[in-house]
C-alpha cells in the first residue's frame, strides 16, 4: 500500500504530525510499536501529573488544619494512587485512538525500519513483515531512559521512570540519581507519600539547566520537605545483592555508602535511533540524534525527523510543533522554523518551575546589559491565600531596548503562567508593554508584571 505520509512513532510529535498532514489532504498512516500517544501520554507527561496531583491532594489533607479544616489522620493508598495514574493514561490513549479514526489515519501496529527514503518495513508482534511505500516519511521515534554503566537497570531494584510509576509496592526508601525534571518530580511524589528520598546530582546544583537562583530556591524547599540532597556527587557502584540497594557515592569529602529499598535512575534520555535503517539510507546523525533543517527535513529528500530523536530540548510541546512544521512543509506551506530560544520548560515538583529564554548568566555571556527584577510570592495575595508562598518570578530585560530576554519562575502554579512570557517574546514585547498590560488581581500571573516593575524601579507591592 502507498501513502503520501507515513509517521514512524505516535507520541506527542508523531500523532499531531499525522493529523496535520491529514487535515491538509494527504493520505496518512502512523506506525506504533506499543501504545498510541507514545511515552509522554502513556508513561511520561500525563501519568506523572496524575501522580503529582495525588501527592498534592494528600499534602493538602495532611495540612488541612492550616486551612481551618478538620481531617482526621489521612493516609495514602499507594496502590490506588498508581491505579488512578494508569487510568488517566488509558483514557488519554483512547482519546488518541479516536483522533486517528476522526482524521482517517491508518494505524499500523509494529516496529518500523527504513528500507529506503520511501519504503518502511513493519514487523508486527508475531514477527510478520510487510513493506509500505510513502512519498514522505516522518521519523518520530522519541527516546528512552539513559542507562549508565554503574547503574544497569534491572527493573526491580534499579529502575527507570516507567517502573517508578507502576511499582506494586511503595518503597520505604529511594535513591534518585539525577535532579532534572524526572528526578525532582518523582522525588516530590514519593517523599510526599512517605518514602524517604535522597537525590544525588553529579553537577553542583539541582535542576542544572535552570537559572542559578531557581536551583538555589528549589534545593532549599526540597530540603525543607525532608528530601536529602547530594550535589557534586557521583554514583560509582550499586550493589543489589542484598534485600535493597547499596550505592557507593563519590563526593567532594570522600566516598559515602547510601542504602535504600530501590534506586531510580533519572540521568537523562537516549534517542531511539538504532535499528531503524538510518545507516542504510544514509541519514546524517550526531551523537545518535538525527540532523534536520528548519523544515525538519533530514539530508535525504522526503525524509523528516522530529522530537526527542532530533537535537534541542526533549519536550513534548517542542515535538508537537516540530511535527506540525514537518507536515506543513511536506504540504508546501513553508512553515516558520522553530525558535529554540523561546521554548518553555516546566518542572512539576513542588514548588513548580517554569522558564523560557535566557538565564541571567547566559544573557550576560551574550553581551547584554541587563535589568533584572524579582518578585517574591511571599508578597503575593493569591499565593498567601493558597497557603503556598514559596518562590518568586525573575524576569530579565535588555537594558538598552527593553527586550524581554528571559523569565524564570518557581512557585505555586507557575507552569500555568509561562505562556504569557512565551507569547510576549514571540511578539517582541518590551517591558513597557508588560507594565501597561493590566494583569488581574489576585492571581499568580500578575507576578510577571510585578517582577517587571521591580526591574524598572516602579514596584508598589514590595
N, C-alpha and C positions, 0 to 999 in steps of 0.2 A: 504494500500500500504506500502511496506517496502523499506527503503533506507539504504545505507551504512552510510550516514551522513545527519543529519538534523541540520541546523543552526537556532537558535531562535534569530532573530534580523538581520537587513540588513544594519547596519551602517558601519562605516569605518573599524570596526573589522570583522563584520559578513560577508559582501559580499566578501572581499578578502579570508576569510577562505573557503567559499563555492567554489570560483573559483579555489583556490589551490587544494582543495580536488578533484574537477572535473578534473583538469589537471593531477592528479595522478591516474586517472582511477576509481574514486568512483562515485556511483550513489548518487546525492546530491539534497536536497530540502532546500529552505530557507523560513522562516516564517516571515512575516512582518505585523504589525497591522495598519500601517498608510501609510508611503511613503518609497519606496526603497531608500537606501542611509542614512536613519536614520536622527538623529538630525543634525549631522555635515554637511551633504550635503544640507539638506532642511531648517534648522533653526539655524545653527551654523557657522562652519568654512567658508563655501563658501559664503552664502549671506551676512555675516558680512563683508567679504573682498570687496564685491561689494559696500556696503555702505561706507566703508572706502575709496575706490577709488573715489567715487563721492565727498566725503569730500575733498580729496586731490586735485582733479581737480578744485573744487570751490576755494580752497585756492590759487592755482596757478593763477586762473583768477583774484582773488582779489588783488594779489601781482604781477600782470603781469608787472607793471611799473618797478619793481626791475630787470626784465629780458629784459628791453628795449622794451616792447610791450605795445601797447595802446589798452586796452579793456575797454569799457565804462560800468560802473555800472552793473557788473554781479550780478545775483540774483539766489538763489537756488529754485528749484521747488520740494518741499518735496514729493509730490505725485509721481512725475516722478522718483525721486531717489528710493523710495520704490518699485515702479513698476519694475524698472530695476533690483533691487536686487532679487525680486521674479522671474523674467525672467531668471536670471543666475541660480538660484536654480532649476527651472523647466527643464532647458536644461541639467543640470548635472544629474537630476533624470532620464531623458530619456536615458542618457548615461549608467546608471547602468542597466536599463531595457534591453538595447542592450547587455550588458555584460552577463546578465543572459541567454539570448537566445543563444548567441555565445558559451557559455560554457555548454549548455544543462542542465541548472539548473532549476528545477521546482520551481516556486514561488507560495507559499500558503499564501493568504491574510487572516489575522485573528490574534487573541491573543492566545498564546500557554501556556500550563500548563503541567508540568511533571506528568505523571501517574506512571511511573517507570523510571528506568535508560535507558530504551529502548523504551518507549512509550510517545508520546506527544498528548495531546488532544487540538485540534484547534477549537476555536469558531469564526465563521465569523461575519460580521457586522449585519447579520439578526438573530444572536443567535443560528444558527445551529452548532452542534458539530460533529467533526469527529476525530477519533483516527488514528495516523500514527505510524508505527514501524520504529525504526532505530537501527543499530548496535552501532552507536555513535551519541551523541548529543553535540553540542557546544552552550553554553548559551552566547549570545551577546546582552543582553537586555539594556545595556547602563545606562544612568542616566537622571535625570530631575532636574529642578531648586529646590534648597533647600528653604524651607519656614520657617520663624521664627515666633513665636507666636505673637510678637509685630507688625508684618507686614504680615498679611494674604493677599495673592494675590487675588484680585478680577477681574483682567483683564481689569479694567477701570482706576482707579486712582492709584492702587498699582499693578504694572505689573512685569513680568519676561522677559527674553531675547526674547522669541518668539514674544510677543506682541510689544516689543521695535523695532522690525524690520518689523512690519506690521501696525503701527499706521495710522489711516486715516488722522490725522491732526497733524502738528508739534506743540508740546507744546512750550510755551514761556519760561517756566522754568521747571527744572527737578532736583530732588534729586536722586542721585545714592548711594545706600548703598552697600559698598564693592568696594575695589580698586584692585582686581585681574585683570586678562586678560579681563573678560567680562565687568567689571565696567569701566576700563580705556579706552577700545576700544569704548564703547558706549558714554562715556564722550567726547572723541575726536570727534566722528561723530556729535553728537548733538550740541556741542559747536561750531564746525566749521560752521555748518549750521545756527547758530544764536540763539540757545536755551541757556538760562542762566543755567549753570550747577554747582551743588555743589556735591562733592564726600565726603561721610562720611565713615571713616575707623575705625574699632574697635581697630586695632593694632597700634603701634606707628609710622608706616611708610607705605606708599603706596607700591604696589606690594611686600608684605612682604616676599614672598618666594625667592625673588631675592637677589643678593649681596647688601649689605647696600649702597655702592657707587652708584649703579644703582637706588635705591629708591630715594636717595637724588637728583640725576640728573633729574629723571622723575618729581618729585614734583616741582622742580624749573621750569621746562619747562611747566608743566600743569598750574602753577600759572601765568606764563608769557603769556599763551594763554588766560587767563581770567577765568579759572576754579577755583572755591573756593574749597579749600582742608581742611578737618577737620579730623585729625588723633587722635588716642586715644579717640575716641568718639563713643557713642552707642545710636542708636535709641531705645528708650524705649516705645514709643507710637506714633501711627499715627491716626489722626482724619481726616476722609473723609466725614464728614457731610456737609461741605461747597462746594463751586464750585471747589476747588482743594484739596490739602492735607496740613495738619499741622503736622509736625514731631517734637516730643519732643526729643531733643538730650542731652544726659548726657556727659558733658566734664569735663576736669580737673578743669575748672573755674566755674562750675555750669551748670545748665540747659539752653539750648538755644532752641527757637522755630523757625523752618525753615518752610517757606511757599513756595509752588510751585504748578504748574498745575498737576504734576504727580510724582510718586516715582517709581524708578526702583530698585527692589531687586536683587542684584548680589552678594549674600553671599555664593556662592558655590553650590554644587550639591549633590543630594542624589541618591544612586543606585536604579535601578528598579529591586528589587529582591523580592518584595512582590507578593503574589498571583500567583506564577509560579510553585508551587509544591515542593519547596526546602525542606520544613519541612517534608512533607510526604515521600520523597525519602531518607531523612537523610543527605542532603548535608550540610557540615560544612560552617558556615559563621562567620564573626567577624565584628561587627558594621555595619551589613547589606551587607557587601561585601563577595563574595564567595572566599573561600580559595582554592588556586591551588598550584600545584608543578611546577617545572621548565619546564615541558612539557605542562602546562596549564590544567592538569587533576585535577579534584576535588578528594575528598576522595572516590568517587564512580567510579569504573572502567567503562570506556567508556563514562563518562560524563565530559565534559570540560567546561571551562568558560574563557572569555577574555574581555578586555576593561574596561569600567568605572564601571561595576558591580563587578570587582575584585580590590584588593589593588593596590597601587602605583599611578603614575601620571594619571590624567584623560586627556589624549591627544589622538587625532585621530591616529597619526602615531605610538604611542605605541600600541593602539588597533589593528591596521593593522598587525603589526609584530607579536603580540600575536596570532592573527587569523591564520597566516601562520604557526607559530610554532605548534599550535593545529592540524591543518590539516596534517602537515608533520609527527607529532607524531602518529596520527591515522594511517597514511600510512606506519609506521615503519621506518621512516628515521632518528629517534633520533636527531632532530634538536638541535642546540646550544641554551641554555636558554638565556633569556634576561639579559642584564646588565643594571639595573635600574639607575645606576650612570652615564650612558652615553646616556641618553635620552634628546635630546634638547628641550627647551621650547621657544616659540615665542609669543610675545605680539605685536599686530599690531596697537598700538596707535601711536602718533607722539610726540617725536621720537620713533621709533620702539625699541623693546627689544628682544634680543636672548641670550640664555645662555645654558651651559652644564657643568656637573661635579661639583666639589666642589666650594662653595663660599670661600672667604678668611677666614672667621670665621670658617667655617666647616673644612677647611684644617688645620687650627691651632689647632682646637679642636681634630682633628685626630692625632695630634702629629708631623705633618710635619714641617720642617724648609723651609721657602719659598723664592722664588724670584718672585716678582710681578712687572709687567710692565703695564703702562697705556699710550695709545697713543690717544691724543685728536683729534677730527675731525676738529678742527679749523686749524690744521696743514696739513690737507688732501686736496690736489689739487682737487680731484674729488668731495668731499663734498662741498668745497668752490664754485666750478664751478656750482654745482647743486643748490646753494643758500640755503644749509641746512647743516651747520657745527656744530650743537649742538651735544654733547655727546662724547663718547670715546669707545675704546676697552680696556678691562682689562684682562690680562692673568696671570695665576698662575702656577708656576712650583715648583716641589720639588727641593730644593737647592742641595741635595746630588747627585741625579742621573739625574736631568733634566727632570723628568717625567712631562708630561702635565697634571696637576690636574684639571684645570677648566678654562673657558673663559666666560666673561660677556660683552655684547655689548649693547650700547644704541646709536641710531643714524639713519641716513638715510640709508635705505635698508639693515640693518644689518641682517634681517631674512634670507636673501639670502646668508649670509656669514658663518653661524654657522656650516653648514655641513662639511666644511673643518676641523674644530676642532673635530667634532664627529668622522670623519674618521681617523684623526691623532691619537686620543686617542685609537680608536679601534686597530690601528696598533702599539700601544705603542711607538708612535713617541716622540722624545725628542726635547728640544729646539734647539739642533744642527741641526736636520733635517729641522725644520721650518726656521731657519736662512739661511740655504743653499738651500732651495727651492725658486727659483726665482718667485716672485709674479709680476703680470702685473701692469703696471703704466700707467695712473692714474686710480685706482679702489678703491672701499671701502674695498675690501677684503685684500688689501695689509696692512691694519691696523693691521691684525693679526701678520704679520711678524714684523711690526714696533713696536708693543707693546712688542713682544719678545725681540727685540733689546734693548728696554728701560730696560727690566728686567735684561739684561746681560751687561748693560753699553756700548752698541755698537750702540746707536741711532745716526743717521746722519741727521734726518729731524726735530728734536725738540731740 
